[in-house]
Amino acid sequence: MTLGRISPLPVIAVLALVALALGSARAADVFEVRNVPVDVTAETAAKAREQAHARGEAEAFRRLLERLTLEEDRDRLPELTTEEITTYVSDFAVSDEKTSSVRYLAKLHVRFKPDPVRSFLRSLGVRFAETPSKPILVLPVYQSAGGSVLWEDSNPWRNAWNLRRAREGLVQLALPLGDLGDISAVNVQQAVRGDIDRLSGLALRYNAGDTIVAYARLGLNPGTVSRRVDVSVVRFSPHREPETDLLALSQQADESEEALLVRAADEVAVRIEDSWKRENLLSHDGEGITAVTVPITSLKDWLDVKERLGGVAIVRRLEVILLSLDEVRVNLHYVGAPGQLQTALGQADLALVREDEDWVLYPAGGQPPGKS
């Protein structure tokens, strides 16, 4: 195909056009469910494919709703028909497709329409969040009579975290590799006492935000011979005081110690996910608007900030009001409370700060553009 010559648009017009798509990039990520396996046998390959796609969309829709909602609200989510679910599907793709005369296997990647899904949850009165967290680094420390271990191969608590099935939620939990770089960055004593500089340095290695030190100890239930695991979860952040959560799980009948530890790791992950969602539940009161100034030294500065804004799901729309050589002034249209906007921007490495009477947006973790 031959492309004709395209006349260049003024810079401000280009920025305005690009802004129309703002929010769609991250929203597409949040509302996209990938790698849903399907395996269906039917009378013909065509029927198997049709049934597999329907089942895959249903499973993807269930995963999406679980991603957005609290654990306690899952029972309020209704079962929809195939036809009803299809109305929420934007498009889908297929990979690893294999067929025979009667069997169909594949992995489905389904994108859903954000606004209809939001309206559906609101109609049910179900609270939801859609701000993804930066990855959180997990350091599993196992306590036994012989002392505490972290990086050792003999650490059964670390092995349990490796065995658990990763959840497809708004919070990605990262487990360090345990290589020489990790071992030299943080030892078990530094992890136990919460050395924030060491923990933050290790988190940076994995492009993570906060770090969680999860302590586990196996013991006996008082007055019985049954086993239980006690877990203490401490969340460390450069931006706030440490937060601690405690839980204890009793060993079930015919449950191995390894399975008990894996179940405990799953429960910790659920609690972390639900805690994040509670902090970022969206109000249903419509959009807020905040006027923001973005200092720049070049067009590249603005394009970098704009790209990061495109990764903030709760930012629905952006209006460029003024473009000059040293700043861009925009109106951010968003859902949720102002504090939630700051949190969501922080997950995209953007810092929204108050300067005098104005809101100013800087790339986080570095010098503001044009300032030293």
C-alpha positions as CSV (number, residue, x, y, z in Angstrom):
1,M,0.0,0.0,0.0
2,T,1.3,3.4,-0.9
3,L,0.9,6.3,1.5
4,G,0.4,9.8,0.2
5,R,2.2,12.8,1.7
6,I,0.7,13.9,5.0
7,S,0.8,17.5,5.9
8,P,2.2,18.2,9.4
9,L,-0.3,19.3,12.0
10,P,0.6,22.1,14.5
11,V,2.1,20.6,17.7
12,I,-0.9,21.6,19.8
13,A,-3.2,19.9,17.4
14,V,-1.2,16.7,17.5
15,L,-1.2,16.8,21.3
16,A,-4.9,17.3,21.4
17,L,-5.5,14.3,19.1
18,V,-3.3,12.1,21.1
19,A,-5.1,13.1,24.3
20,L,-8.3,11.7,22.9
21,A,-7.0,8.2,23.5
22,L,-5.7,8.9,27.0
23,G,-6.7,6.3,29.5
24,S,-7.5,3.8,26.9
25,A,-4.1,2.1,27.0
26,R,-4.1,1.2,30.6
27,A,-7.9,0.6,30.6
28,A,-7.3,-1.9,27.8
29,D,-4.7,-3.6,30.0
30,V,-7.0,-3.7,33.1
31,F,-10.0,-4.9,31.0
32,E,-8.0,-7.5,29.1
33,V,-7.7,-11.1,30.3
34,R,-5.0,-13.2,28.6
35,N,-4.1,-16.9,28.4
36,V,-7.5,-18.5,29.1
37,P,-7.1,-22.2,28.2
38,V,-9.9,-23.9,26.4
39,D,-10.2,-27.6,25.5
40,V,-13.5,-28.8,24.0
41,T,-14.6,-32.0,22.2
42,A,-17.8,-31.9,20.2
43,E,-19.4,-33.6,17.2
44,T,-17.3,-31.5,14.7
45,A,-14.3,-29.2,14.9
46,A,-16.5,-26.2,14.1
47,K,-18.8,-26.9,17.0
48,A,-15.9,-27.5,19.3
49,R,-14.4,-24.2,18.3
50,E,-17.7,-22.3,18.9
51,Q,-18.2,-23.9,22.3
52,A,-14.6,-23.3,23.3
53,H,-14.8,-19.6,22.4
54,A,-18.0,-19.2,24.4
55,R,-16.5,-21.0,27.4
56,G,-13.3,-19.0,27.1
57,E,-15.2,-15.7,27.1
58,A,-17.2,-16.7,30.1
59,E,-14.1,-17.7,32.1
60,A,-12.4,-14.5,31.0
61,F,-15.4,-12.4,32.2
62,R,-15.4,-14.2,35.5
63,R,-11.6,-13.5,35.9
64,L,-12.1,-9.9,35.0
65,L,-14.9,-9.3,37.6
66,E,-12.8,-11.0,40.3
67,R,-9.9,-8.8,39.3
68,L,-11.9,-5.6,39.9
69,T,-14.0,-6.5,42.9
70,L,-13.5,-7.4,46.6
71,E,-13.4,-11.0,47.7
72,E,-16.4,-10.4,50.0
73,D,-18.5,-9.3,47.0
74,R,-17.9,-12.3,44.8
75,D,-21.2,-14.0,45.8
76,R,-23.1,-11.0,44.5
77,L,-21.9,-11.5,41.0
78,P,-24.5,-13.2,38.8
79,E,-24.0,-15.9,36.2
80,L,-24.6,-14.4,32.8
81,T,-25.6,-16.3,29.6
82,T,-23.2,-16.6,26.6
83,E,-25.3,-14.0,24.7
84,E,-25.1,-11.5,27.7
85,I,-21.4,-11.9,28.1
86,T,-20.8,-11.3,24.4
87,T,-22.2,-7.8,24.7
88,Y,-19.3,-6.9,27.0
89,V,-16.6,-8.3,24.7
90,S,-14.7,-5.8,22.6
91,D,-12.6,-8.3,20.7
92,F,-10.5,-11.4,21.3
93,A,-7.4,-13.2,19.9
94,V,-6.4,-16.8,19.9
95,S,-2.9,-18.4,20.3
96,D,-1.6,-22.0,20.6
97,E,-4.5,-23.2,18.5
98,K,-4.8,-26.9,17.8
99,T,-7.6,-28.8,16.2
100,S,-8.7,-32.3,15.2
101,S,-11.9,-33.5,13.6
102,V,-13.7,-33.3,17.0
103,R,-11.4,-31.4,19.4
104,Y,-10.3,-27.8,19.8
105,L,-7.5,-26.5,22.1
106,A,-6.3,-22.9,22.4
107,K,-5.6,-20.0,24.6
108,L,-7.9,-17.0,24.4
109,H,-7.0,-13.4,25.0
110,V,-10.2,-11.3,25.6
111,R,-10.6,-7.6,25.8
112,F,-13.8,-6.2,27.3
113,K,-15.5,-2.8,26.9
114,P,-14.6,-0.8,30.0
115,D,-17.7,1.5,30.2
116,P,-20.3,-1.3,29.9
117,V,-18.5,-3.4,32.5
118,R,-18.4,-0.5,34.9
119,S,-22.1,0.2,34.3
120,F,-22.8,-3.5,34.9
121,L,-21.1,-3.5,38.3
122,R,-22.7,-0.2,39.3
123,S,-26.1,-1.7,38.5
124,L,-25.4,-4.5,40.9
125,G,-24.3,-2.1,43.6
126,V,-20.9,-3.8,43.6
127,R,-17.9,-1.8,44.5
128,F,-14.8,-2.0,42.3
129,A,-11.3,-0.7,41.7
130,E,-9.3,-0.5,38.5
131,T,-6.0,1.1,39.5
132,P,-3.1,-1.4,39.1
133,S,-0.5,-1.3,41.8
134,K,3.2,-1.2,41.1
135,P,4.7,-4.7,41.7
136,I,5.2,-5.5,45.4
137,L,8.3,-7.5,46.3
138,V,7.8,-10.4,48.7
139,L,10.6,-11.7,51.0
140,P,9.5,-14.9,52.7
141,V,11.3,-15.4,56.0
142,Y,10.9,-18.8,57.6
143,Q,11.4,-19.1,61.4
144,S,12.3,-22.4,63.0
145,A,14.1,-23.6,66.1
146,G,17.3,-23.3,64.2
147,G,16.8,-19.6,63.4
148,S,15.5,-17.6,60.5
149,V,16.2,-18.3,56.8
150,L,15.5,-16.3,53.7
151,W,17.6,-17.2,50.6
152,E,18.4,-20.8,51.5
153,D,17.1,-23.7,49.4
154,S,15.9,-25.2,52.6
155,N,13.4,-22.4,53.2
156,P,10.0,-24.2,52.8
157,W,8.1,-20.9,53.0
158,R,10.0,-19.5,50.0
159,N,9.3,-22.8,48.2
160,A,5.6,-22.4,48.9
161,W,5.6,-18.9,47.3
162,N,7.2,-20.4,44.2
163,L,4.5,-23.1,44.1
164,R,1.4,-20.9,44.5
165,R,-0.5,-20.0,41.4
166,A,-0.1,-16.3,40.6
167,R,-3.4,-14.3,40.7
168,E,-4.5,-12.1,37.8
169,G,-5.3,-9.1,40.0
170,L,-4.5,-5.4,40.3
171,V,-1.5,-6.3,42.4
172,Q,1.5,-8.1,41.0
173,L,3.6,-9.9,43.7
174,A,7.2,-10.3,42.7
175,L,9.4,-13.0,44.3
176,P,13.1,-12.3,44.1
177,L,15.3,-14.8,42.2
178,G,17.5,-15.4,45.2
179,D,20.7,-15.0,43.1
180,L,24.0,-13.4,44.3
181,G,22.7,-9.9,43.6
182,D,19.7,-10.5,45.9
183,I,21.8,-12.2,48.6
184,S,24.3,-9.3,48.7
185,A,21.5,-6.7,48.7
186,V,19.6,-7.9,51.7
187,N,20.4,-10.6,54.3
188,V,17.8,-12.1,56.6
189,Q,18.8,-9.9,59.6
190,Q,18.3,-6.8,57.5
191,A,14.9,-8.1,56.3
192,V,13.8,-8.9,59.8
193,R,14.7,-5.5,61.2
194,G,13.2,-3.7,58.2
195,D,16.2,-1.9,56.8
196,I,14.3,0.4,54.5
197,D,17.3,1.5,52.5
198,R,18.3,-2.1,51.8
199,L,14.7,-3.2,51.1
200,S,14.1,-0.2,48.8
201,G,17.3,-1.0,46.9
202,L,16.2,-4.5,46.3
203,A,12.7,-3.5,45.3
204,L,14.2,-1.1,42.7
205,R,16.1,-4.0,41.2
206,Y,12.7,-5.6,40.4
207,N,11.0,-2.3,39.4
208,A,8.8,-2.8,42.5
209,G,7.3,-0.2,44.8
210,D,6.8,-1.5,48.4
211,T,8.4,-4.6,50.0
212,I,6.6,-7.1,52.1
213,V,8.5,-9.2,54.6
214,A,6.3,-12.3,55.3
215,Y,7.4,-14.3,58.4
216,A,6.0,-17.9,58.7
217,R,6.4,-20.3,61.6
218,L,5.0,-23.9,61.9
219,G,3.8,-25.0,65.2
220,L,1.1,-26.9,67.1
221,N,-2.4,-25.7,67.9
222,P,-2.7,-25.3,71.6
223,G,-3.8,-28.4,73.4
224,T,-3.8,-30.6,70.2
225,V,-1.5,-32.5,68.0
226,S,-2.6,-30.7,64.8
227,R,-0.2,-28.3,63.1
228,R,-0.8,-24.7,62.2
229,V,1.2,-21.9,60.5
230,D,1.4,-18.4,62.0
231,V,2.2,-15.7,59.5
232,S,3.2,-12.1,60.2
233,V,3.2,-9.8,57.2
234,V,5.0,-6.4,57.4
235,R,4.7,-4.0,54.5
236,F,7.6,-1.5,54.2
237,S,7.4,1.6,52.0
238,P,9.7,4.6,51.6
239,H,6.5,6.8,51.8
240,R,4.7,5.6,55.0
241,E,5.1,3.8,58.2
242,P,5.3,0.0,58.2
243,E,2.0,-1.9,58.3
244,T,1.6,-5.3,59.9
245,D,-1.0,-8.0,59.4
246,L,-1.3,-11.3,61.2
247,L,-3.0,-14.6,60.3
248,A,-3.0,-18.2,61.5
249,L,-4.2,-21.2,59.5
250,S,-4.7,-24.7,60.9
251,Q,-3.7,-27.8,59.0
252,Q,-6.6,-29.6,57.4
253,A,-7.1,-33.3,57.4
254,D,-4.7,-35.0,54.9
255,E,-3.0,-31.7,54.2
256,S,0.7,-31.8,53.9
257,E,2.9,-29.1,55.5
258,E,3.9,-27.9,52.0
259,A,0.2,-27.6,51.0
260,L,-0.5,-25.7,54.2
261,L,2.2,-23.2,53.5
262,V,1.0,-22.8,49.9
263,R,-2.5,-22.1,51.2
264,A,-1.0,-19.5,53.6
265,A,0.8,-17.8,50.8
266,D,-2.4,-17.7,48.8
267,E,-4.2,-16.1,51.8
268,V,-1.5,-13.5,52.2
269,A,-1.8,-12.6,48.5
270,V,-5.6,-12.3,48.8
271,R,-5.3,-9.9,51.7
272,I,-2.8,-7.8,50.0
273,E,-5.0,-7.6,46.9
274,D,-8.1,-6.7,48.9
275,S,-6.3,-4.1,50.9
276,W,-5.2,-2.4,47.7
277,K,-8.6,-2.5,46.3
278,R,-10.2,-1.0,49.4
279,E,-7.9,1.9,49.2
280,N,-8.8,2.5,45.6
281,L,-12.6,1.7,45.4
282,L,-14.1,4.1,42.9
283,S,-17.0,6.4,43.9
284,H,-20.0,6.4,41.5
285,D,-20.4,10.2,41.6
286,G,-19.1,10.9,38.2
287,E,-15.9,12.6,37.0
288,G,-13.7,15.1,38.8
289,I,-11.6,17.6,37.1
290,T,-8.3,18.9,38.2
291,A,-6.2,21.6,36.5
292,V,-2.6,20.6,36.4
293,T,0.6,22.2,35.3
294,V,3.4,20.0,33.8
295,P,6.8,21.8,33.7
296,I,8.8,20.8,30.6
297,T,12.1,21.7,29.0
298,S,11.3,20.0,25.6
299,L,8.5,18.3,23.8
300,K,10.0,15.0,24.8
301,D,9.4,15.8,28.5
302,W,5.7,16.3,27.8
303,L,5.4,13.2,25.6
304,D,7.0,11.1,28.4
305,V,4.5,12.4,31.0
306,K,1.6,12.0,28.5
307,E,2.6,8.3,27.9
308,R,2.6,7.7,31.7
309,L,-0.8,9.3,32.0
310,G,-2.0,6.9,29.4
311,G,-1.2,4.2,31.9
312,V,-3.5,5.6,34.6
313,A,-6.8,3.8,34.4
314,I,-8.9,6.3,36.5
315,V,-7.8,9.2,34.2
316,R,-10.7,9.2,31.7
317,R,-9.8,12.2,29.6
318,L,-7.2,15.0,29.2
319,E,-7.6,18.4,27.8
320,V,-4.6,20.5,26.8
321,I,-5.3,24.1,27.7
322,L,-1.9,25.7,27.1
323,L,1.3,24.6,25.6
324,S,4.5,26.7,25.9
325,L,8.2,26.2,25.9
326,D,8.4,25.5,29.6
327,E,5.1,24.1,30.7
328,V,1.9,22.4,29.6
329,R,-1.4,23.1,31.3
330,V,-4.1,20.4,31.2
331,N,-7.4,19.5,32.8
332,L,-7.4,15.9,34.1
333,H,-10.9,14.3,34.1
334,Y,-10.8,11.3,36.5
335,V,-13.0,9.2,38.7
336,G,-12.5,8.6,42.4
337,A,-11.3,10.9,45.1
338,P,-8.4,13.4,44.7
339,G,-6.3,11.2,47.0
340,Q,-7.0,8.2,44.8
341,L,-5.8,10.2,41.8
342,Q,-2.5,11.0,43.5
343,T,-2.1,7.3,44.4
344,A,-2.9,6.2,40.8
345,L,-0.5,8.7,39.4
346,G,2.2,7.5,41.8
347,Q,1.8,3.9,40.4
348,A,2.8,5.4,37.0
349,D,5.8,7.2,38.6
350,L,4.1,10.6,38.5
351,A,4.0,12.9,41.5
352,L,1.1,15.3,41.8
353,V,2.1,18.0,44.3
354,R,0.5,21.2,45.5
355,E,2.7,24.3,44.9
356,D,1.1,27.6,46.2
357,E,-2.4,27.4,44.8
358,D,-1.6,25.1,41.8
359,W,-1.4,21.4,41.2
360,V,1.9,20.5,39.5
361,L,2.8,17.1,38.0
362,Y,6.4,15.8,38.0
363,P,8.0,12.5,37.0
364,A,8.5,10.8,40.4
365,G,11.9,9.9,41.7
366,G,13.9,12.5,39.8
367,Q,14.5,16.2,39.5
368,P,11.5,18.1,38.2
369,P,12.0,19.1,34.6
370,G,13.8,22.4,34.3
371,K,14.7,22.4,38.1
372,S,17.9,21.5,39.9
